Amino acid sequence: MSKHLIRGAIIIPIDPERPDYFVGDILVHDGMIETVSAYPLELDPMQADQITAGEKLIVMPGFVNTHGHAAMTLFRSYADDIPLKDWLEKKIWPIEARLESDDIYWGTMLAIVEMLKGGTTTFTDMYFFMDRVAQAAAQSGIRAVLSRGLIGFGGRSEEGLRETEALIENWHGAEAGRINIILGPHALYTCPPDFLHLVMDLAGRTERPIQIHLAETAGEVEDCLKIHGCTPAKLLYDLGLFDYRVIAAHCVHLSDEDIHLLAEKRVGVAHNPGSNLKLGSGIAPLVKMLQAGIKVGLGTDGASSNNNLDMLEEMRLATLLAKGTYHDPTMVGARTALELATRRGAQVLDLNRVGSIKEGYKADLIGINRDVPHMTPLHDPLAHVVYAAAAADVRLVMVDGTVLIEKGEFKLLDEEKIMAEASRCAARLTGGGRL
């Protein structure tokens, strides 16, 4: 199999056993990281079939986006500046009822183009027509963790469970393990306890994790207290859902007891600071969750509530919000922010050998151009990536050892065609046109 050598780059390995950064070489063989050298230009270029000059690059693990709804790129800026309840019930759910499988495919492909260009090598999705999402992931080369969104009322709940089982059978482990399938009950307010028991039965049979929106808004918590006499987190704990592997998205409105319960049951949290701010949901207690030992990763949510899929921006928001909330500049430093976007995100998603530059790990790597004014002078590469870098600085993207973007250009995808097809789908759904 071919070998790819990256020479003389600044490497941020996100590996607790190595320095925060160093100049060195990386040898990729058969989709895996074979050698990481802390001595630049040490590895013999003659052993490589392909060589990337890394002198102007910061090379690090690709970003792991732990929560999103990819095809909602079609609704970017369609329903802005309104409360979450109105956003969902009056704008998003009505238009989602008109979605067709081609819409999902092209909306997802548009999201993948955006994510790859910004350095995201793994994304998580909860939506509809998930076989088309899996198809898009397979064709594009990105790593994906996918779930069919499940709603527990309205007469189609059992259909969603059947489609989930078929998705697991047809796609879990596909593309040499790049595609993983999990279960996706939407939220407590759309999935009553009786339905969640059916989801738990499926999780027990398939041994797949569960992702669910949790405590995203104050109204969600207030309604749960009125109906069930406890918080959403406590109700899921009492129902036994947390006895399974769970990824809880948002977790904005958690009590101290809730945080304790999530830590006790080793629930992973997908923190979505940009979406939470834009929808006015609030600021999640990131620092308290980290102090409690909860596994936390970063997510963008959908592009209709963000309005981009930029993990660099999510990193920056996560650290700045923590510093501002606590009036303490030491909170959630650059290294922690990078870990949230890479290694810890992979842990939340239960992905093995993803999220670090380390021998024996999957070669999901990105190269960020450091030869630009806003990255100069280069005092601290970690701080520069978190506080200064932009998505447009990503020049190299590799997933499973396959180069998907080189010198900022796609190797496999037709970016212009994808943008045109997604715009066509959006125009049909919204009745609008492309300016």
Buried (B, 14 or more C-beta within 10 A) or exposed (E): EEBBBBBBBBBBBBBEEBEBBBBBBBBBBEBBBBBBBEEBBEBEEEEBEEBBEBEBBBBBBBBBBBBBBBBBBBBBEBBBEEBBEEBBEEBBEEBBEEBEBBBBBBBBBBBBBBBBBBBBBBBBBBBBBBBBBBBBBBBBBBBBBBBBBBBBEEEEBEEBBEBBBBBBEEBBEBBEBBBBBBBBBBBBBBBEBEBBEBBBEBBEEBEBBBBBBBBBBEBBBEBBBEEBEBBBBBBBBEBEBBEBBBBBBBBBBBBEEBBBBBBEBEBBBBBBBBBBBBBEBBBBBBBBBBEBEBBBBBBBBBBBBBBBBBBBBBBBBBBBBBBEBEEEEEBBBBBBBBBBBBBBBBBBBBBEBBBBBBEEBBBBBBBBBBEBEEBEEEEEBBBBBBBBBBBEBBBBBBBBBBBBBBEBEBEEBEBEEBBEBBBBBBEBBBEEEEE
